[in-house]
């Protein structure tokens, strides 16, 4: 079984399609549903879901992309650099008119391998990618400085301007002092309109804590890629969502009515929590959402005996990104949570809701959560098998069922 501290519940949940209705008009829609919780008797599991507006590939803004590639010795393990190179080739197939690509690498020292080059010169870009070789230690700090220098020199306000950091996240990332300087640099550049996304590669001693923090501070997204089909998902199926941010500083606050809800807990998001008092403090850094992205949070709640009607309100606050016409404007929307939005039985809830609850329980068991101490992985097998039938044709659901079965076998032998 994986190390318990490697499990992030929110990443398990948001790996799967939540089934929210897609739309291309409003920046966000809020989705609310729920059913009796599988963890505790008398509790409800509430699902709060955001659906970002979709943007077609042809309507995506042109992009100035600077790839910052880790070529240190650890990237030679498990063909990590090889996976980076194949991933970049996949992305090239999806780029279009007006897009430009630059390459900066870092091993023992940083080096420019390709000045920003228009996508029409595909063979030149491919040549630079194919020439990547592992070398030396990990000087990410200098690499980041050089990549931002390139991005600032080629900055165009009417385009998407983004760094994409590709690394396994291990070895010497510059120490805690340099790490803080990197985070400060990333936040400063983001305020200038140069965002950063991070893609983690590899397994084994893979460590993504700093990569996640850099992506959070850089108003970008963070992904983990361990095989080619995952690269296809991130860089082909989801490229517009990776490149084009529809909102930054996105905060969600769920305000429960104490006369209706006795207690509650949020599952996961420990690294992304914002103090209640800072919800409308726009100086406090928060999350970013890309085009078409869905974000789900699950709350376990205990209702009062006489609960009825309105149970609370979900508030969503966000700022428009630098490349939008109303850049910097802050918007806030709300939606009421009502008792009637909760199903009377878990089995009657929508299949995609049940899927996200099952994968949450899977994650909670794997991480050794106090709330899942009475749960056994083997009890999830029939639920997962049922979801394979209900959501026929979704390979991720089939993969989940197989992983649950494998994990249950391990747990029973321990």
C-alpha positions as YAML, in Angstrom:
chain: A
units: angstrom
residues:
- id: 1
  name: UNK
  ca: [0.00, 0.00, 0.00]
- id: 2
  name: UNK
  ca: [1.22, 3.56, -0.62]
- id: 3
  name: UNK
  ca: [2.62, 5.64, 2.28]
- id: 4
  name: UNK
  ca: [-0.25, 7.19, 4.22]
- id: 5
  name: UNK
  ca: [1.17, 10.71, 3.97]
- id: 6
  name: UNK
  ca: [1.25, 10.43, 0.16]
- id: 7
  name: UNK
  ca: [-2.56, 10.34, -0.01]
- id: 8
  name: UNK
  ca: [-4.45, 13.56, -0.74]
- id: 9
  name: UNK
  ca: [-8.19, 12.92, -0.62]
- id: 10
  name: UNK
  ca: [-9.07, 15.89, -2.83]
- id: 11
  name: UNK
  ca: [-6.79, 14.64, -5.62]
- id: 12
  name: UNK
  ca: [-8.42, 11.20, -5.56]
- id: 13
  name: UNK
  ca: [-11.85, 12.82, -5.77]
- id: 14
  name: UNK
  ca: [-11.04, 15.32, -8.52]
- id: 15
  name: UNK
  ca: [-9.31, 12.77, -10.73]
- id: 16
  name: UNK
  ca: [-12.76, 11.58, -11.83]
- id: 17
  name: UNK
  ca: [-15.42, 13.25, -13.96]
- id: 18
  name: UNK
  ca: [-17.98, 14.60, -11.50]
- id: 19
  name: UNK
  ca: [-20.80, 14.60, -14.03]
- id: 20
  name: UNK
  ca: [-21.63, 18.30, -13.69]
- id: 21
  name: UNK
  ca: [-23.33, 19.92, -16.67]
- id: 22
  name: UNK
  ca: [-20.83, 21.75, -18.85]
- id: 23
  name: UNK
  ca: [-21.56, 25.28, -20.03]
- id: 24
  name: UNK
  ca: [-19.76, 28.06, -21.88]
- id: 25
  name: UNK
  ca: [-21.51, 31.23, -20.66]
- id: 26
  name: UNK
  ca: [-21.09, 31.70, -16.91]
- id: 27
  name: UNK
  ca: [-17.60, 31.64, -15.41]
- id: 28
  name: UNK
  ca: [-18.84, 29.18, -12.78]
- id: 29
  name: UNK
  ca: [-21.87, 27.17, -11.79]
- id: 30
  name: UNK
  ca: [-22.30, 25.70, -8.30]
- id: 31
  name: UNK
  ca: [-23.65, 22.13, -7.96]
- id: 32
  name: UNK
  ca: [-25.00, 20.69, -4.69]
- id: 33
  name: UNK
  ca: [-26.16, 17.17, -3.86]
- id: 34
  name: UNK
  ca: [-25.74, 14.57, -1.16]
- id: 35
  name: UNK
  ca: [-26.93, 11.37, 0.50]
- id: 36
  name: UNK
  ca: [-26.55, 9.47, 3.81]
- id: 37
  name: UNK
  ca: [-22.87, 9.08, 4.69]
- id: 38
  name: UNK
  ca: [-21.17, 5.70, 4.61]
- id: 39
  name: UNK
  ca: [-18.83, 6.70, 7.46]
- id: 40
  name: UNK
  ca: [-21.11, 7.51, 10.35]
- id: 41
  name: UNK
  ca: [-24.73, 6.58, 11.12]
- id: 42
  name: UNK
  ca: [-26.97, 9.64, 11.08]
- id: 43
  name: UNK
  ca: [-24.60, 11.74, 8.97]
- id: 44
  name: UNK
  ca: [-24.99, 13.10, 5.46]
- id: 45
  name: UNK
  ca: [-22.27, 13.35, 2.81]
- id: 46
  name: UNK
  ca: [-22.65, 16.68, 1.02]
- id: 47
  name: UNK
  ca: [-20.99, 17.27, -2.36]
- id: 48
  name: UNK
  ca: [-20.14, 20.85, -3.33]
- id: 49
  name: UNK
  ca: [-19.10, 21.08, -6.96]
- id: 50
  name: UNK
  ca: [-17.84, 23.88, -9.19]
- id: 51
  name: UNK
  ca: [-18.01, 23.69, -12.97]
- id: 52
  name: UNK
  ca: [-15.86, 26.16, -14.86]
- id: 53
  name: UNK
  ca: [-16.98, 27.39, -18.26]
- id: 54
  name: UNK
  ca: [-15.66, 25.47, -21.22]
- id: 55
  name: UNK
  ca: [-13.59, 27.09, -23.97]
- id: 56
  name: UNK
  ca: [-13.17, 25.29, -27.29]
- id: 57
  name: UNK
  ca: [-9.64, 24.65, -28.58]
- id: 58
  name: UNK
  ca: [-10.18, 27.04, -31.48]
- id: 59
  name: UNK
  ca: [-11.24, 29.81, -29.09]
- id: 60
  name: UNK
  ca: [-8.26, 29.39, -26.77]
- id: 61
  name: UNK
  ca: [-5.95, 32.38, -26.67]
- id: 62
  name: UNK
  ca: [-2.53, 31.94, -28.27]
- id: 63
  name: UNK
  ca: [0.19, 31.03, -25.76]
- id: 64
  name: UNK
  ca: [3.81, 31.90, -25.08]
- id: 65
  name: UNK
  ca: [5.09, 28.78, -23.32]
- id: 66
  name: UNK
  ca: [8.44, 28.38, -21.59]
- id: 67
  name: UNK
  ca: [9.14, 24.80, -20.55]
- id: 68
  name: UNK
  ca: [11.50, 24.46, -17.59]
- id: 69
  name: UNK
  ca: [12.85, 20.90, -17.73]
- id: 70
  name: UNK
  ca: [14.66, 19.09, -14.91]
- id: 71
  name: UNK
  ca: [17.52, 17.08, -16.50]
- id: 72
  name: UNK
  ca: [19.28, 16.17, -13.24]
- id: 73
  name: UNK
  ca: [20.52, 12.64, -12.64]
- id: 74
  name: UNK
  ca: [17.37, 11.53, -10.83]
- id: 75
  name: UNK
  ca: [15.40, 12.13, -14.04]
- id: 76
  name: UNK
  ca: [17.25, 9.18, -15.60]
- id: 77
  name: UNK
  ca: [15.44, 6.78, -13.29]
- id: 78
  name: UNK
  ca: [12.41, 4.88, -14.62]
- id: 79
  name: UNK
  ca: [12.84, 6.79, -17.89]
- id: 80
  name: UNK
  ca: [11.40, 9.95, -16.31]
- id: 81
  name: UNK
  ca: [13.06, 12.28, -18.84]
- id: 82
  name: UNK
  ca: [11.92, 9.94, -21.62]
- id: 83
  name: UNK
  ca: [8.34, 10.39, -20.42]
- id: 84
  name: UNK
  ca: [8.84, 14.18, -20.34]
- id: 85
  name: UNK
  ca: [10.02, 14.11, -23.96]
- id: 86
  name: UNK
  ca: [7.10, 11.98, -25.16]
- id: 87
  name: UNK
  ca: [4.71, 14.24, -23.20]
- id: 88
  name: UNK
  ca: [6.11, 17.35, -24.93]
- id: 89
  name: UNK
  ca: [5.61, 15.70, -28.33]
- id: 90
  name: UNK
  ca: [1.97, 15.06, -27.42]
- id: 91
  name: UNK
  ca: [1.52, 18.72, -26.49]
- id: 92
  name: UNK
  ca: [3.11, 19.91, -29.74]
- id: 93
  name: UNK
  ca: [0.40, 18.07, -31.67]
- id: 94
  name: UNK
  ca: [-2.24, 20.15, -29.89]
- id: 95
  name: UNK
  ca: [-0.64, 23.60, -30.21]
- id: 96
  name: UNK
  ca: [-1.75, 25.93, -32.98]
- id: 97
  name: UNK
  ca: [-1.38, 29.23, -34.75]
- id: 98
  name: UNK
  ca: [0.33, 31.93, -32.68]
- id: 99
  name: UNK
  ca: [1.69, 29.55, -30.03]
- id: 100
  name: UNK
  ca: [5.40, 29.76, -29.20]
- id: 101
  name: UNK
  ca: [7.62, 27.33, -27.28]
- id: 102
  name: UNK
  ca: [10.90, 27.99, -25.45]
- id: 103
  name: UNK
  ca: [13.03, 25.46, -23.52]
- id: 104
  name: UNK
  ca: [15.17, 26.03, -20.43]
- id: 105
  name: UNK
  ca: [16.84, 23.09, -18.68]
- id: 106
  name: UNK
  ca: [18.53, 22.72, -15.32]
- id: 107
  name: UNK
  ca: [20.91, 20.07, -13.98]
- id: 108
  name: UNK
  ca: [24.02, 21.28, -12.20]
- id: 109
  name: UNK
  ca: [23.40, 24.60, -13.93]
- id: 110
  name: UNK
  ca: [20.63, 26.26, -15.96]
- id: 111
  name: UNK
  ca: [20.84, 26.58, -19.73]
- id: 112
  name: UNK
  ca: [18.66, 27.89, -22.56]
- id: 113
  name: UNK
  ca: [18.12, 25.13, -25.11]
- id: 114
  name: UNK
  ca: [15.56, 26.86, -27.32]
- id: 115
  name: UNK
  ca: [14.60, 30.52, -27.60]
- id: 116
  name: UNK
  ca: [10.81, 31.03, -27.96]
- id: 117
  name: UNK
  ca: [9.98, 29.53, -31.35]
- id: 118
  name: UNK
  ca: [6.72, 29.69, -33.30]
- id: 119
  name: UNK
  ca: [4.91, 26.37, -33.53]
- id: 120
  name: UNK
  ca: [5.17, 26.58, -37.34]
- id: 121
  name: UNK
  ca: [8.85, 25.62, -36.88]
- id: 122
  name: UNK
  ca: [7.90, 22.24, -35.43]
- id: 123
  name: UNK
  ca: [11.06, 20.42, -36.53]
- id: 124
  name: UNK
  ca: [13.26, 22.93, -34.72]
- id: 125
  name: UNK
  ca: [11.27, 22.44, -31.50]
- id: 126
  name: UNK
  ca: [11.33, 18.66, -31.87]
- id: 127
  name: UNK
  ca: [15.09, 18.73, -32.36]
- id: 128
  name: UNK
  ca: [15.54, 20.57, -29.07]
- id: 129
  name: UNK
  ca: [13.26, 18.11, -27.27]
- id: 130
  name: UNK
  ca: [15.00, 15.05, -28.73]
- id: 131
  name: UNK
  ca: [18.38, 16.45, -27.64]
- id: 132
  name: UNK
  ca: [17.50, 16.45, -23.93]
- id: 133
  name: UNK
  ca: [19.85, 14.29, -21.82]
- id: 134
  name: UNK
  ca: [20.21, 13.89, -18.05]
- id: 135
  name: UNK
  ca: [23.15, 15.61, -16.40]
- id: 136
  name: UNK
  ca: [24.27, 16.55, -12.90]
- id: 137
  name: UNK
  ca: [22.56, 17.77, -9.75]
- id: 138
  name: UNK
  ca: [19.36, 19.78, -9.37]
- id: 139
  name: UNK
  ca: [19.70, 23.54, -9.57]
- id: 140
  name: UNK
  ca: [16.02, 24.43, -9.85]
- id: 141
  name: UNK
  ca: [16.53, 27.92, -8.44]
- id: 142
  name: UNK
  ca: [18.76, 29.07, -11.31]
- id: 143
  name: UNK
  ca: [16.53, 27.32, -13.80]
- id: 144
  name: UNK
  ca: [13.49, 29.22, -12.57]
- id: 145
  name: UNK
  ca: [15.31, 32.55, -12.78]
- id: 146
  name: UNK
  ca: [16.44, 31.88, -16.35]
- id: 147
  name: UNK
  ca: [12.98, 30.71, -17.44]
- id: 148
  name: UNK
  ca: [11.29, 33.84, -16.03]
- id: 149
  name: UNK
  ca: [13.88, 36.03, -17.74]
- id: 150
  name: UNK
  ca: [12.93, 34.44, -21.06]
- id: 151
  name: UNK
  ca: [9.20, 34.75, -20.34]
- id: 152
  name: UNK
  ca: [9.48, 38.44, -19.43]
- id: 153
  name: UNK
  ca: [11.50, 39.25, -22.54]
- id: 154
  name: UNK
  ca: [8.84, 37.65, -24.78]
- id: 155
  name: UNK
  ca: [5.76, 38.68, -22.76]
- id: 156
  name: UNK
  ca: [2.66, 39.68, -24.77]
- id: 157
  name: UNK
  ca: [-0.36, 40.90, -22.83]
- id: 158
  name: UNK
  ca: [-2.91, 39.60, -25.36]
- id: 159
  name: UNK
  ca: [-1.56, 36.04, -25.06]
- id: 160
  name: UNK
  ca: [-1.36, 33.40, -22.35]
- id: 161
  name: UNK
  ca: [2.13, 33.63, -20.85]
- id: 162
  name: UNK
  ca: [3.03, 30.52, -18.90]
- id: 163
  name: UNK
  ca: [5.93, 28.52, -17.51]
- id: 164
  name: UNK
  ca: [5.49, 24.75, -17.39]
- id: 165
  name: UNK
  ca: [7.86, 23.10, -14.93]
- id: 166
  name: UNK
  ca: [8.57, 19.39, -15.55]
- id: 167
  name: UNK
  ca: [10.43, 17.62, -12.71]
- id: 168
  name: UNK
  ca: [10.39, 14.60, -10.44]
- id: 169
  name: UNK
  ca: [10.59, 17.00, -7.50]
- id: 170
  name: UNK
  ca: [13.39, 15.10, -5.77]
- id: 171
  name: UNK
  ca: [17.01, 15.81, -4.80]
- id: 172
  name: UNK
  ca: [18.32, 19.28, -3.96]
- id: 173
  name: UNK
  ca: [15.74, 21.92, -4.83]
- id: 174
  name: UNK
  ca: [17.91, 24.67, -3.35]
- id: 175
  name: UNK
  ca: [17.18, 24.26, 0.37]
- id: 176
  name: UNK
  ca: [14.41, 25.85, 2.43]
- id: 177
  name: UNK
  ca: [15.71, 29.41, 1.98]
- id: 178
  name: UNK
  ca: [15.97, 29.10, -1.80]
- id: 179
  name: UNK
  ca: [12.60, 27.32, -1.87]
- id: 180
  name: UNK
  ca: [10.95, 30.35, -0.21]
- id: 181
  name: UNK
  ca: [12.71, 32.68, -2.66]
- id: 182
  name: UNK
  ca: [11.38, 30.53, -5.52]
- id: 183
  name: UNK
  ca: [7.84, 30.77, -4.15]
- id: 184
  name: UNK
  ca: [8.16, 34.55, -3.80]
- id: 185
  name: UNK
  ca: [9.45, 34.80, -7.37]
- id: 186
  name: UNK
  ca: [6.59, 32.69, -8.69]
- id: 187
  name: UNK
  ca: [3.96, 34.84, -6.94]
- id: 188
  name: UNK
  ca: [5.56, 38.06, -8.20]
- id: 189
  name: UNK
  ca: [5.59, 36.78, -11.80]
- id: 190
  name: UNK
  ca: [1.98, 35.63, -11.51]
- id: 191
  name: UNK
  ca: [0.95, 39.16, -10.53]
- id: 192
  name: UNK
  ca: [2.70, 40.31, -13.72]
- id: 193
  name: UNK
  ca: [0.61, 37.90, -15.82]
- id: 194
  name: UNK
  ca: [3.15, 35.07, -16.16]
- id: 195
  name: UNK
  ca: [1.61, 31.98, -14.61]
- id: 196
  name: UNK
  ca: [3.22, 28.65, -13.77]
- id: 197
  name: UNK
  ca: [1.99, 25.07, -14.02]
- id: 198
  name: UNK
  ca: [3.92, 22.07, -12.71]
- id: 199
  name: UNK
  ca: [3.90, 18.50, -13.98]
- id: 200
  name: UNK
  ca: [5.49, 15.87, -11.74]
- id: 201
  name: UNK
  ca: [7.04, 12.79, -13.33]
- id: 202
  name: UNK
  ca: [8.13, 9.46, -11.86]
- id: 203
  name: UNK
  ca: [7.55, 7.08, -9.00]
- id: 204
  name: UNK
  ca: [9.72, 5.61, -6.25]
- id: 205
  name: UNK
  ca: [11.29, 8.54, -4.41]
- id: 206
  name: UNK
  ca: [9.04, 11.02, -6.16]
- id: 207
  name: UNK
  ca: [8.29, 14.03, -3.94]
- id: 208
  name: UNK
  ca: [5.91, 16.73, -5.12]
- id: 209
  name: UNK
  ca: [5.41, 19.04, -2.12]
- id: 210
  name: UNK
  ca: [7.37, 21.96, -3.60]
- id: 211
  name: UNK
  ca: [5.94, 21.39, -7.09]
- id: 212
  name: UNK
  ca: [2.41, 21.67, -5.68]
- id: 213
  name: UNK
  ca: [3.31, 24.86, -3.80]
- id: 214
  name: UNK
  ca: [4.91, 26.43, -6.89]
- id: 215
  name: UNK
  ca: [1.84, 25.70, -9.01]
- id: 216
  name: UNK
  ca: [-0.44, 27.12, -6.30]
- id: 217
  name: UNK
  ca: [1.64, 30.29, -6.03]
- id: 218
  name: UNK
  ca: [1.95, 30.56, -9.79]
- id: 219
  name: UNK
  ca: [-1.81, 30.71, -10.49]
- id: 220
  name: UNK
  ca: [-1.49, 27.49, -12.47]
- id: 221
  name: UNK
  ca: [-2.35, 23.81, -12.25]
- id: 222
  name: UNK
  ca: [-0.45, 20.84, -10.88]
- id: 223
  name: UNK
  ca: [-0.49, 17.38, -12.44]
- id: 224
  name: UNK
  ca: [1.25, 14.08, -11.83]
- id: 225
  name: UNK
  ca: [2.23, 11.89, -14.79]
- id: 226
  name: UNK
  ca: [3.61, 8.37, -14.36]
- id: 227
  name: UNK
  ca: [2.79, 6.84, -17.73]
- id: 228
  name: UNK
  ca: [2.02, 7.83, -21.29]
- id: 229
  name: UNK
  ca: [-1.77, 7.49, -21.09]
- id: 230
  name: UNK
  ca: [-1.78, 9.97, -18.19]
- id: 231
  name: UNK
  ca: [0.26, 12.36, -20.32]
- id: 232
  name: UNK
  ca: [-2.41, 11.99, -23.01]
- id: 233
  name: UNK
  ca: [-5.08, 12.95, -20.47]
- id: 234
  name: UNK
  ca: [-3.23, 16.02, -19.21]
- id: 235
  name: UNK
  ca: [-1.71, 17.36, -22.41]
- id: 236
  name: UNK
  ca: [-4.14, 16.31, -25.13]
- id: 237
  name: UNK
  ca: [-7.59, 15.93, -23.61]
- id: 238
  name: UNK
  ca: [-7.15, 18.77, -21.13]
- id: 239
  name: UNK
  ca: [-4.72, 21.16, -22.80]
- id: 240
  name: UNK
  ca: [-7.05, 24.17, -22.91]
- id: 241
  name: UNK
  ca: [-7.80, 23.74, -19.20]
- id: 242
  name: UNK
  ca: [-4.06, 23.46, -18.50]
- id: 243
  name: UNK
  ca: [-3.17, 26.62, -20.40]
- id: 244
  name: UNK
  ca: [-6.10, 29.00, -20.02]
- id: 245
  name: UNK
  ca: [-7.08, 30.04, -16.50]
- id: 246
  name: UNK
  ca: [-10.67, 31.31, -16.26]
- id: 247
  name: UNK
  ca: [-10.36, 32.61, -12.67]
- id: 248
  name: UNK
  ca: [-7.69, 33.15, -10.04]
- id: 249
  name: UNK
  ca: [-7.87, 33.55, -6.27]
- id: 250
  name: UNK
  ca: [-10.86, 31.22, -6.24]
- id: 251
  name: UNK
  ca: [-12.27, 30.70, -2.74]
- id: 252
  name: UNK
  ca: [-15.26, 28.69, -1.63]
- id: 253
  name: UNK
  ca: [-16.91, 29.20, 1.75]
- id: 254
  name: UNK
  ca: [-19.71, 26.95, 2.97]
- id: 255
  name: UNK
  ca: [-21.75, 28.66, 5.68]
- id: 256
  name: UNK
  ca: [-23.95, 26.20, 7.57]
- id: 257
  name: UNK
  ca: [-27.03, 27.25, 9.54]
- id: 258
  name: UNK
  ca: [-26.25, 26.18, 13.12]
- id: 259
  name: UNK
  ca: [-29.94, 25.61, 13.82]
- id: 260
  name: UNK
  ca: [-30.00, 23.00, 11.02]
- id: 261
  name: UNK
  ca: [-26.47, 21.53, 11.05]
- id: 262
  name: UNK
  ca: [-24.95, 20.34, 14.36]
- id: 263
  name: UNK
  ca: [-21.42, 19.60, 13.09]
- id: 264
  name: UNK
  ca: [-19.45, 19.17, 9.90]
- id: 265
  name: UNK
  ca: [-16.03, 18.22, 8.53]
- id: 266
  name: UNK
  ca: [-14.33, 18.85, 5.19]
- id: 267
  name: UNK
  ca: [-12.60, 15.81, 3.68]
- id: 268
  name: UNK
  ca: [-9.12, 16.62, 2.36]
- id: 269
  name: UNK
  ca: [-7.84, 20.07, 1.26]
- id: 270
  name: UNK
  ca: [-5.53, 20.33, 4.28]
- id: 271
  name: UNK
  ca: [-2.93, 22.16, 2.14]
- id: 272
  name: UNK
  ca: [-5.50, 24.50, 0.63]
- id: 273
  name: UNK
  ca: [-7.44, 25.70, 3.65]
- id: 274
  name: UNK
  ca: [-8.16, 29.42, 3.94]
- id: 275
  name: UNK
  ca: [-9.22, 30.97, 7.26]
- id: 276
  name: UNK
  ca: [-12.92, 31.91, 7.39]
- id: 277
  name: UNK
  ca: [-12.06, 35.53, 8.14]
- id: 278
  name: UNK
  ca: [-9.95, 35.74, 4.95]
- id: 279
  name: UNK
  ca: [-12.68, 34.72, 2.51]
- id: 280
  name: UNK
  ca: [-13.14, 38.31, 1.32]
- id: 281
  name: UNK
  ca: [-9.53, 39.33, 1.92]
- id: 282
  name: UNK
  ca: [-8.28, 39.51, -1.67]
- id: 283
  name: UNK
  ca: [-4.65, 39.79, -0.53]
- id: 284
  name: UNK
  ca: [-4.74, 36.16, 0.66]
- id: 285
  name: UNK
  ca: [-3.58, 33.73, -2.04]
- id: 286
  name: UNK
  ca: [-6.09, 31.10, -3.13]
- id: 287
  name: UNK
  ca: [-6.61, 28.60, -5.94]
- id: 288
  name: UNK
  ca: [-6.92, 28.89, -9.71]
- id: 289
  name: UNK
  ca: [-9.29, 27.11, -12.08]
- id: 290
  name: UNK
  ca: [-8.69, 26.34, -15.75]
- id: 291
  name: UNK
  ca: [-11.22, 26.29, -18.58]
- id: 292
  name: UNK
  ca: [-13.71, 23.43, -18.27]
- id: 293
  name: UNK
  ca: [-12.32, 22.28, -14.93]
- id: 294
  name: UNK
  ca: [-14.50, 20.71, -12.28]
- id: 295
  name: UNK
  ca: [-13.70, 21.03, -8.57]
- id: 296
  name: UNK
  ca: [-15.41, 18.91, -5.92]
- id: 297
  name: UNK
  ca: [-15.31, 19.13, -2.12]
- id: 298
  name: UNK
  ca: [-17.09, 16.68, 0.16]
- id: 299
  name: UNK
  ca: [-18.44, 17.62, 3.60]
- id: 300
  name: UNK
  ca: [-19.77, 15.18, 6.15]
- id: 301
  name: UNK
  ca: [-22.53, 16.88, 8.12]
- id: 302
  name: UNK
  ca: [-24.76, 16.01, 11.08]
- id: 303
  name: UNK
  ca: [-28.24, 17.52, 10.83]
- id: 304
  name: UNK
  ca: [-30.42, 18.52, 13.77]
- id: 305
  name: UNK
  ca: [-33.44, 16.31, 14.47]
- id: 306
  name: UNK
  ca: [-35.85, 18.93, 13.13]
- id: 307
  name: UNK
  ca: [-33.76, 20.10, 10.16]
- id: 308
  name: UNK
  ca: [-35.79, 21.42, 7.24]
- id: 309
  name: UNK
  ca: [-35.60, 23.85, 4.36]
- id: 310
  name: UNK
  ca: [-32.40, 25.86, 4.01]
- id: 311
  name: UNK
  ca: [-29.34, 24.24, 5.60]
- id: 312
  name: UNK
  ca: [-26.78, 26.85, 4.59]
- id: 313
  name: UNK
  ca: [-25.22, 28.84, 1.76]
- id: 314
  name: UNK
  ca: [-22.25, 28.21, -0.53]
- id: 315
  name: UNK
  ca: [-20.31, 31.34, -1.49]
- id: 316
  name: UNK
  ca: [-17.80, 31.47, -4.36]
- id: 317
  name: UNK
  ca: [-15.42, 34.40, -4.82]
- id: 318
  name: UNK
  ca: [-12.90, 34.81, -7.64]
- id: 319
  name: UNK
  ca: [-10.78, 37.31, -9.56]
- id: 320
  name: UNK
  ca: [-10.58, 37.55, -13.35]
- id: 321
  name: UNK
  ca: [-7.13, 36.62, -14.77]
- id: 322
  name: UNK
  ca: [-4.64, 38.97, -16.45]
- id: 323
  name: UNK
  ca: [-5.49, 37.92, -20.01]
- id: 324
  name: UNK
  ca: [-9.24, 38.63, -19.68]
- id: 325
  name: UNK
  ca: [-11.02, 41.84, -20.71]
- id: 326
  name: UNK
  ca: [-12.03, 42.57, -17.11]
- id: 327
  name: UNK
  ca: [-8.68, 41.58, -15.57]
- id: 328
  name: UNK
  ca: [-8.49, 42.08, -11.83]
- id: 329
  name: UNK
  ca: [-12.24, 42.41, -11.25]
- id: 330
  name: UNK
  ca: [-13.55, 40.38, -8.31]
- id: 331
  name: UNK
  ca: [-16.89, 38.57, -8.49]
- id: 332
  name: UNK
  ca: [-18.91, 36.65, -5.91]
- id: 333
  name: UNK
  ca: [-21.83, 34.26, -6.42]
- id: 334
  name: UNK
  ca: [-23.84, 32.17, -3.94]
- id: 335
  name: UNK
  ca: [-26.21, 29.21, -3.89]
- id: 336
  name: UNK
  ca: [-28.44, 27.98, -1.07]
- id: 337
  name: UNK
  ca: [-28.10, 24.44, 0.29]
- id: 338
  name: UNK
  ca: [-31.52, 22.88, 0.93]
- id: 339
  name: UNK
  ca: [-32.58, 19.63, 2.55]
- id: 340
  name: UNK
  ca: [-34.41, 18.58, -0.61]
- id: 341
  name: UNK
  ca: [-31.06, 18.42, -2.46]
- id: 342
  name: UNK
  ca: [-30.03, 15.40, -0.35]
- id: 343
  name: UNK
  ca: [-31.12, 11.92, -1.49]
- id: 344
  name: UNK
  ca: [-32.86, 9.71, 1.06]
- id: 345
  name: UNK
  ca: [-30.62, 6.72, 0.22]
- id: 346
  name: UNK
  ca: [-27.04, 6.41, -0.99]
- id: 347
  name: UNK
  ca: [-28.17, 4.01, -3.71]
- id: 348
  name: UNK
  ca: [-30.55, 6.66, -5.13]
- id: 349
  name: UNK
  ca: [-27.83, 9.29, -5.54]
- id: 350
  name: UNK
  ca: [-26.39, 9.98, -9.04]
- id: 351
  name: UNK
  ca: [-23.69, 7.49, -10.14]
- id: 352
  name: UNK
  ca: [-21.00, 10.18, -10.38]
- id: 353
  name: UNK
  ca: [-21.78, 11.27, -6.81]
- id: 354
  name: UNK
  ca: [-21.49, 7.67, -5.61]
- id: 355
  name: UNK
  ca: [-18.21, 7.31, -7.52]
- id: 356
  name: UNK
  ca: [-16.66, 10.31, -5.78]
- id: 357
  name: UNK
  ca: [-17.84, 9.12, -2.37]
- id: 358
  name: UNK
  ca: [-16.43, 5.63, -2.92]
- id: 359
  name: UNK
  ca: [-13.06, 6.97, -4.05]
- id: 360
  name: UNK
  ca: [-13.07, 9.29, -1.01]
- id: 361
  name: UNK
  ca: [-13.60, 6.33, 1.32]
- id: 362
  name: UNK
  ca: [-10.83, 4.47, -0.53]
- id: 363
  name: UNK
  ca: [-8.47, 7.39, 0.07]
- id: 364
  name: UNK
  ca: [-9.52, 7.82, 3.70]
- id: 365
  name: UNK
  ca: [-8.79, 4.15, 4.41]
- id: 366
  name: UNK
  ca: [-5.42, 4.31, 2.66]
- id: 367
  name: UNK
  ca: [-4.36, 7.39, 4.65]
- id: 368
  name: UNK
  ca: [-5.41, 5.80, 7.95]
- id: 369
  name: UNK
  ca: [-8.08, 8.40, 8.71]
- id: 370
  name: UNK
  ca: [-9.69, 8.30, 12.15]
- id: 371
  name: UNK
  ca: [-13.08, 8.57, 10.48]
- id: 372
  name: UNK
  ca: [-12.47, 5.43, 8.39]
- id: 373
  name: UNK
  ca: [-11.12, 3.24, 11.20]
- id: 374
  name: UNK
  ca: [-14.18, 0.98, 10.97]
- id: 375
  name: UNK
  ca: [-14.06, 0.75, 7.17]
- id: 376
  name: UNK
  ca: [-12.54, -2.14, 5.23]
- id: 377
  name: UNK
  ca: [-11.40, -2.02, 1.64]
- id: 378
  name: UNK
  ca: [-13.14, -5.31, 0.84]
- id: 379
  name: UNK
  ca: [-16.50, -3.65, 1.57]
- id: 380
  name: UNK
  ca: [-15.86, -1.20, -1.28]
- id: 381
  name: UNK
  ca: [-15.45, -3.95, -3.89]
- id: 382
  name: UNK
  ca: [-19.18, -4.53, -4.60]
- id: 383
  name: UNK
  ca: [-19.78, -0.77, -4.73]
- id: 384
  name: UNK
  ca: [-16.92, -0.30, -7.20]
- id: 385
  name: UNK
  ca: [-18.10, -3.22, -9.32]
- id: 386
  name: UNK
  ca: [-21.58, -1.69, -9.41]
- id: 387
  name: UNK
  ca: [-20.14, 1.61, -10.58]
- id: 388
  name: UNK
  ca: [-18.32, -0.18, -13.41]
- id: 389
  name: UNK
  ca: [-21.75, -1.32, -14.61]
- id: 390
  name: UNK
  ca: [-23.48, 2.03, -14.03]
- id: 391
  name: UNK
  ca: [-20.68, 3.98, -15.73]
- id: 392
  name: UNK
  ca: [-19.86, 1.45, -18.45]
- id: 393
  name: UNK
  ca: [-17.15, 2.57, -20.84]
- id: 394
  name: UNK
  ca: [-15.23, 4.76, -18.36]
- id: 395
  name: UNK
  ca: [-11.75, 3.18, -18.11]
- id: 396
  name: UNK
  ca: [-10.90, 5.18, -15.00]
- id: 397
  name: UNK
  ca: [-13.78, 3.59, -13.10]
- id: 398
  name: UNK
  ca: [-12.61, 0.15, -14.23]
- id: 399
  name: UNK
  ca: [-9.09, 1.00, -13.07]
- id: 400
  name: UNK
  ca: [-10.40, 2.17, -9.69]
- id: 401
  name: UNK
  ca: [-12.29, -1.11, -9.18]
- id: 402
  name: UNK
  ca: [-9.13, -3.06, -9.95]
- id: 403
  name: UNK
  ca: [-7.03, -0.97, -7.57]
- id: 404
  name: UNK
  ca: [-9.57, -1.35, -4.75]
- id: 405
  name: UNK
  ca: [-9.58, -5.12, -5.24]
- id: 406
  name: UNK
  ca: [-5.76, -5.24, -5.24]
- id: 407
  name: UNK
  ca: [-5.51, -2.99, -2.16]
- id: 408
  name: UNK
  ca: [-8.12, -5.08, -0.33]
- id: 409
  name: UNK
  ca: [-6.07, -8.25, -0.95]
- id: 410
  name: UNK
  ca: [-3.00, -6.53, 0.52]
- id: 411
  name: UNK
  ca: [-4.96, -5.22, 3.53]
- id: 412
  name: UNK
  ca: [-6.41, -8.65, 4.31]
- id: 413
  name: UNK
  ca: [-2.92, -10.22, 4.30]
- id: 414
  name: UNK
  ca: [-1.45, -7.65, 6.68]
...
